[in-house]
Amino acid sequence: MDESTWPAGPGVPTGEAVRQNWTATLAALPEGARIRGEVIGRQGFGVFIRMHGMPDAVGPAEVGGMPHDPELPAMGAAVAGVVIRHADHNHPVEITLDGWGRSE
């Protein structure tokens, strides 16, 4: 994950922690898995979610999957969604939040 866009702060795993735990994350959060989590970062492209039960797993929920003209969830908001893919090159668990659907 690009460190320039990685969320930072108390309780947010580092990019290195995410990389070190990638194998466990893949096993626990396969594509199609339901997740619950908390918004830990907001960027122009969407939000970062820390998944409950996997403290070293972080995933982006991108604006491209959002309905037209919604507001991003607030920092600290509880959210739920589905794992849609993994990216081995930078280790995010990409998700679509409930109510956002998918747009390709």
C-alpha positions as CSV (number, residue, x, y, z in Angstrom):
1,M,0.0,0.0,0.0
2,D,1.3,3.4,-0.8
3,E,2.5,5.0,2.5
4,S,1.5,8.5,1.2
5,T,-2.2,7.5,1.3
6,W,-2.1,5.1,4.2
7,P,-4.2,6.2,7.2
8,A,-2.2,7.0,10.3
9,G,-3.0,7.3,14.0
10,P,-3.5,5.3,17.2
11,G,-4.7,1.8,16.5
12,V,-4.1,2.0,12.7
13,P,-1.8,-0.8,11.5
14,T,1.4,0.2,9.6
15,G,1.9,-0.9,6.1
16,E,4.6,-3.3,7.3
17,A,2.2,-5.0,9.8
18,V,-0.3,-5.4,6.9
19,R,2.4,-7.0,4.7
20,Q,3.6,-9.3,7.5
21,N,0.1,-10.6,8.1
22,W,-1.0,-10.9,4.5
23,T,-1.2,-14.7,4.4
24,A,-3.4,-14.8,7.5
25,T,-5.6,-12.0,6.1
26,L,-6.2,-13.9,2.8
27,A,-7.2,-17.0,4.8
28,A,-9.6,-15.1,7.1
29,L,-11.1,-12.7,4.5
30,P,-11.6,-14.5,1.1
31,E,-13.4,-12.9,-1.7
32,G,-17.1,-12.8,-0.9
33,A,-16.6,-12.7,2.9
34,R,-18.8,-10.3,4.8
35,I,-16.9,-7.8,6.9
36,R,-17.7,-5.3,9.6
37,G,-15.3,-2.5,10.5
38,E,-14.6,1.1,11.3
39,V,-13.6,4.0,9.0
40,I,-10.0,4.9,9.9
41,G,-9.1,7.1,6.9
42,R,-10.7,9.3,4.3
43,Q,-9.2,10.1,0.9
44,G,-10.5,11.6,-2.3
45,F,-10.9,8.1,-3.7
46,G,-12.9,6.7,-0.8
47,V,-12.4,5.5,2.8
48,F,-10.1,3.0,4.5
49,I,-11.7,0.4,6.8
50,R,-10.1,-1.6,9.6
51,M,-11.8,-4.9,9.7
52,H,-13.1,-6.3,13.0
53,G,-11.4,-9.4,14.1
54,M,-8.4,-8.7,11.9
55,P,-6.4,-5.9,13.5
56,D,-3.7,-5.9,10.8
57,A,-6.1,-5.9,7.8
58,V,-7.1,-2.6,6.2
59,G,-9.2,-2.2,3.1
60,P,-10.2,0.6,0.8
61,A,-13.8,1.1,-0.2
62,E,-13.6,3.2,-3.3
63,V,-15.8,6.0,-4.6
64,G,-16.3,4.1,-7.8
65,G,-18.5,1.7,-6.0
66,M,-20.7,4.4,-4.4
67,P,-24.1,5.4,-5.5
68,H,-24.2,8.8,-7.3
69,D,-23.5,11.8,-5.0
70,P,-23.4,10.2,-1.6
71,E,-21.3,11.4,1.3
72,L,-18.4,9.4,2.5
73,P,-18.9,7.7,5.9
74,A,-17.4,9.7,8.8
75,M,-14.2,8.9,10.6
76,G,-15.0,6.2,13.2
77,A,-18.2,5.2,11.6
78,A,-19.2,1.5,11.9
79,V,-19.6,0.0,8.4
80,A,-20.3,-3.4,6.8
81,G,-19.6,-4.8,3.4
82,V,-18.2,-7.6,1.2
83,V,-14.6,-8.4,0.2
84,I,-14.5,-8.0,-3.6
85,R,-10.8,-8.6,-4.3
86,H,-7.2,-8.7,-3.0
87,A,-4.1,-7.0,-4.4
88,D,-0.9,-8.9,-3.6
89,H,1.3,-6.1,-4.9
90,N,0.2,-3.6,-2.1
91,H,-1.9,-5.8,0.2
92,P,-5.3,-4.1,0.6
93,V,-8.5,-6.1,1.1
94,E,-10.8,-4.2,-1.3
95,I,-14.4,-4.0,-0.2
96,T,-17.8,-2.7,-1.3
97,L,-19.8,-1.2,1.5
98,D,-23.4,-2.3,2.0
99,G,-25.6,0.1,0.0
100,W,-22.8,1.0,-2.4
101,G,-23.2,-1.8,-4.9
102,R,-20.5,-2.3,-7.5
103,S,-19.8,-0.3,-10.6
104,E,-17.2,-1.6,-13.0
